[in-house]
Amino acid sequence: MSIKLGYQIPNFSYGTGVERLFPTVIEQAREAEAAGFDAVFVMDHFYQLPGLGTPDQPMLEAYTALGALATATERVQLGTLVTGNTYRNPTLLAKAVTTLDVVSAGRAILGLGAGWFELEHDQLGFDFGTFTERFDKLTEALDIILPMLAGERPTVNGKYYRTDQAMANPRYRDHIPLMIGGSGEKKTIPLAARHFDHLNIIAGLDELPGKLDVVRARCEDVDRDPATLETSTLISVVVDENATPDQLPEAFRNRAAVGTPAAIAEQIRTKVFDAGLDGVIFNMPVYVPGAIAAVAEALRPVLPT
């Protein structure tokens, strides 16, 4: 697994009828693939998120959409950034991601997180609980998911989940890359050091050097070479030579790059790559055909080697 450059699709409101919605998703994925991106991600949500829109705005179910994207692309890796563990039984998630790996001929990524959007849980009937409970559920889910992905048949009688010789067949690969998203220093980063291939750090750009220090320390705690835990961050990109960060919602200002493609590339170089991260994943609040490729072209000379 290597993700130096990834593209995330967070918004399905394109100002068109629903008949043009998924063709526009395909256009973005194909543009990213042609521009040399390593991976394309969708969000795992059922409602649009605060700051991006109202809850009733269009939101596609992630694994259905990824399965369709697998048939519309040839090279890019595909996954969620990231799956909410609370939304699916872990055996169902293991089956979904191994199916995606088969459909995509070995291009699936399992992105995973504890879940956080309370409104979705309340309105759709998922148990939300406390942060500690959600994280305990995630940890227990890994006791089921990881063996299933490896072709084993786990039997688990846990606090939250139960399985009896669970299996997931067919499998395309013996190992599907595992990504976790977040930046918690007490739970997320230690869990990443123990189990995951990739940590997508969800934090302000000025926080990234400190988070990497924690990553290195937690890897050393478990005798892992920190270089084997790939890191990236997720940012928003606005291609507009007249735009400034002040025009963005306050919650996104320290997780965004704005301006011309060249200016965006320079911001990512200094804030992300010079900080020591291995890659960057970006989204665009508004999709303009050609903009994904333009940013990729500007970024290519500054990507880590």
Secondary structure, 3 states (H helix, E strand, C coil): CCCCEEEEECCCCCCCCHHHHHHHHHHHHHHHHHCCCCEEEECCCCCCCCCCCCCCCCCCCHHHHHHHHHHHCCCCEEEECCEEHHHCCHHHHHHHHHHHHHHCCCCECEEEECCCCHHHHHHHCCCCCCHHHHHHHHHHHHHHHHHHHCCCCCCEECCCCEECCCCCCCCCCCCCCEEEECCCCCCHHHHHHHHCCEEEECCCHHHHHHHHHHHHHHHHHCCCCHHHCEEEEEEEEEECCCCCHHHCCHHHHHHEEEECHHHHHHHHHHHHHCCCCCEEEEECCCCCCCHHHHHHHHHHHHCCC
